[in-house]
């Protein structure tokens, strides 16, 4: 065999060996997160995300309130909810997630002027993180983000995708 054929054979073997050592892609996790406000599901996020990766999504809900004694519908508030969800690990106990949340909520306490006329609810910004929420396979796991006025709970279910 000539020197060119020998080099070609060596390069082929090195290429095959490098390809054989390429680690497998991490498994994907199918998940569904429900936002529960005062006992009612108000928003849903879902996706399929590889272990160690993160997925961020923002949902907007604009609300209009009647304001003042004439009750004019002029007070618009953009209630935005941004979640970053990252499955960190998966084993027989379930899937462990890191979750970061940014929310703008309306306060449940009604506001009024001195004359007793309605004012829009005050928006409130909530930031929360859960670094290791364990979700047992096939079951829901819950995380209370806000305890009161309103009560806000995230519940999540997950499974390792069978792709």
Buried (B, 14 or more C-beta within 10 A) or exposed (E): EEEEEEEEEEEEEEEEEEEEEEEEEEBBBBBBBBBBBEEEEBBEBBBEBBBEEBBEEEBEEEEEBBBEEEEEEEBEBEBBBBBBBBBBBBEEEBBBBBBBBBBBBBEEEEEEEEEEBBBBBEBBEEEBEBEEBBBEBEEEBEBEBBEEEBBBBBBBBBBBEEE
